[in-house]
Amino acid sequence: MKDLRGFIELLQGAGRLSVVDTPVDPVLEISEIADRVVKAGGPALLFTHPKGSSFPVLINQFGSDQQMCLALRAGSYDELAARVQSLVSLEVPTGAWGKVKTLGKLKDLAGVAPRTVKTECSRSTSTSSRFNASDRRMPVTLSRPISP
């Protein structure tokens, strides 16, 4: 999993994503649906046609322990804690075999370091038939009415 698309595929593969193709209003409606689904222990929701926007809305992606563990690439919080503990408590290896075992842990630790990017951010263009270039408004979900 490298990006949001990868996480969406992971959720879908684990049966923790429901795709809603029906047009839904981001003002109050999406939040109400998501609230009911999360209270029932339901999956993440991907609204593909929010009214007034050509951008889909992913909501409740971290709404359960199972979904959080998927995001953190762990089977459970205990497994994640054990992984962190093993990385934090590295000891100086003794002998050749100890050094070889430590290399694996160092490789895992190297994967969490920040990376420097030498190129500028690229501008991307969508070639999707659903994308409407004149409608670039991001859907903003509201969970409560705005008072006057």
SULFENZI-V970343 format. One record per residue. NEAR is the number of other C-alpha atoms within 12 Angstrom. D_LAST is the distance of its C-alpha to the last C-alpha in Angstrom with 1 decimal. Layout:
((NEAR	D_LAST) (NEAR	D_LAST))
//
This chain:
((14	43.8) (11	42.9) (10	39.4) (15	36.4) (13	38.4) (14	41.1) (26	38.9) (31	37.5) (23	41.1) (26	42.0) (33	39.2) (21	40.4) (15	44.0) (18	43.3) (18	41.5) (33	38.2) (32	36.1) (28	34.8) (24	34.0) (23	31.5) (15	32.4) (16	30.1) (21	27.1) (28	24.0) (26	20.3) (32	19.2) (21	15.6) (21	16.1) (23	19.6) (34	21.7) (28	20.4) (22	21.1) (29	24.5) (34	25.3) (23	24.3) (18	26.7) (23	29.4) (24	29.5) (15	29.6) (13	32.6) (20	34.2) (25	33.9) (35	34.3) (40	32.3) (34	30.5) (32	30.8) (32	28.5) (27	30.5) (25	28.4) (29	24.6) (26	22.9) (23	22.2) (27	24.6) (24	28.3) (26	28.0) (31	28.7) (34	26.7) (32	28.8) (34	27.2) (33	28.8) (33	31.9) (26	32.5) (28	31.4) (24	34.9) (24	38.0) (27	39.9) (34	37.5) (24	37.4) (25	41.2) (30	41.3) (29	39.2) (22	41.4) (21	44.6) (19	45.8) (18	47.0) (19	45.5) (19	44.0) (14	47.5) (15	49.0) (19	46.5) (18	47.3) (15	51.0) (21	50.6) (19	48.8) (15	51.4) (19	54.3) (22	52.9) (14	52.3) (16	55.7) (20	58.0) (16	61.5) (14	64.2) (16	66.2) (11	69.9) (10	72.2) (11	71.6) (11	70.0) (15	67.4) (16	66.5) (15	66.1) (19	63.7) (22	61.7) (19	61.2) (17	59.1) (24	56.8) (22	56.6) (14	55.7) (18	52.7) (20	51.7) (13	52.0) (12	49.5) (12	46.6) (10	47.3) (8	44.9) (8	46.2) (7	46.4) (8	45.7) (7	47.9) (7	46.3) (7	43.0) (7	40.2) (8	40.9) (7	38.7) (6	38.8) (9	38.5) (13	37.7) (9	40.3) (10	38.6) (8	38.5) (15	35.0) (18	33.7) (16	32.1) (15	32.5) (10	29.9) (14	27.2) (14	26.8) (17	23.2) (16	23.1) (27	21.2) (22	18.4) (28	18.0) (18	14.9) (17	15.7) (14	12.4) (13	9.3) (9	6.5) (4	3.8) (3	0.0))
//
